[in-house]
Amino acid sequence: MIVRAIVNLGQSLGLKVIAEGVELRSQLDRLERLGCDEVQGNLVCPPISAEAFEARIEAGTFRIQDGFVEAVVEPPGP
């Protein structure tokens, strides 16, 4: 109920809503149903080394846009 209210409030203010700390597929599914704009957390990208980060930038699976890092890959399956 609280998450729904936060998503609705953010979107009604014209903000992009980003959920942090998403670790379970069930959390991702719920956030998608609520219309959350984006997520971050171990489910979509576990912590990686600086070398692995640079390799992903070079490979095009990460990109930096407006000062933020975005994954260019789909989240893991069930």
N, C-alpha and C positions, 0 to 999 in steps of 0.2 A: 504494500500500500504506500509506504514512504517513497520507494523507488519510482513508482508510477507518478506520484505527486511531483517529484523532482524533475522527471523527464517532461511532464506536462508544463511545469512552471518555466523551465528553461526554454522549451520550444515556443511557449506563448510570448516569451520575451524576445524571440528571434535569435536565440543562442544555439550553438551547436552543443549537444549534450554528449559528453564522453564519459563512459563508465570506466573506472580504474579498478585494478585488482581482480579481473575476471580470471578465474582458475578452473571452472567447471563448465562442461558443455551445457548443462542445465541452466547455468547462469546466463550464458550467451543466448540460449534459446529464449529465455524469459525477457532479456533485454531487447532482443529483436522483435518479439511480440509487442512490447511496450513502445517500440518506435525509437529506441535510443540510436543516436546518429553514429557513434563510433565506440569502440572498446579498446582497452589495453590491459595487458596482464599476461601471466604465464601461459594461459591457454593459447593465445595467439602468437606470443613470442617470449619464450623463456630467456633468462639472462644469457648473454653471450660475451665472449672476450672482445677486446678492441680489434684484434686481428680478424676475427670472424665478422665483426661489424663492417670493417673496411671491405672485406671480400664481398659481403652482401650488397654494399653500395655499388661496387664495381660490377657485380653480376646483374644489377638492376632489380634485385628482389626487395631492396630498401631504396627509398628516395627521400631527399630532404626538400621540404616545401614550406615556405614561410617560416623557416626556423624550426620546423618539427620534422621528426622522422616518421615516415609512413611505410608500412609493409605493403608490397605490391602483390602479395600472394594471398590466396584464399585461406581462411582459418581451417584448422585441422578438422577432419570428419569425425563422426561419432565414435 
